[in-house]
Amino acid sequence: MRKFLAVIAMVLLLTAPSYAAAKFVTFPGLGTCTGTYVRYRAEADTNAEILGRLNTPEQVIILSQTSIDGDIWYEIEDPHGEDVAWIFGKYIVPVFSEKNQRTKTYSLMVDILQNYGITRDKGKFYDGPKAKVRYSDGGYLKYLEISRKGSAFGEIQIGDGREKIAEVLGEDSANDDEFLVEYRLDEDTCIRFILEDDVIQRMVFER
């Protein structure tokens, strides 16, 4: 009987969804809440002040992690305010696989979400050149387009040449298109650079 149970446990482990075993391998990172009415607090302590609550599948920017008495806590940006907060790690999983988290495209995506605001509420704190934005029904950034001088995605600015994109992100996935350079994290998430005479005219982030 014990041998049978051990086999069942091994099968369940091997067939479990990949996200269950995923970890944050770089910070800042993007995480999804997997619980209901999950509190985030001023400190990594269950007795600390409650700053807000999250529900599945709300997302947050993860800044760092710490372990307290064997439990993981994640430091996060408050998705609806300016505070930095802490949330119990049990209820947060990475949005992307460990492999994707190691890519330069992922790092730039997180940088974009931080600078322009992961939510409509966070977007109110953005004070740069005008950007075209669309949000999901849940209020999360879904589409961002910039075209004004001074606008940037991380190190890459409007007016930079094609070579700057390759320097920061490496080879693109749009092949030899004369007017488009594109990088994808999955089927829905991508960063696009629209060029004219090999100079960036517009930049788009979509997910």
Buried (B, 14 or more C-beta within 10 A) or exposed (E): EEEEEEEEEEEEEEEEEEEEEBEBBBBBBBBBBBBEEBBBBEBBEEEBEEBBBBEEEBBBBBBBBEEBEEEBBBBBBBBBBEEBBBBBBEBBBBBBBBEBBEBEBBBBBBBBBBBBBBBBBBBEEEEEEEBEBEBEEEBBBBEBBBBEEEBBBBEBBBEBEBEBBEEBBEEBEBEEEEEBBBBBBEEEBBBBBBBEEEEBEBBBBBB
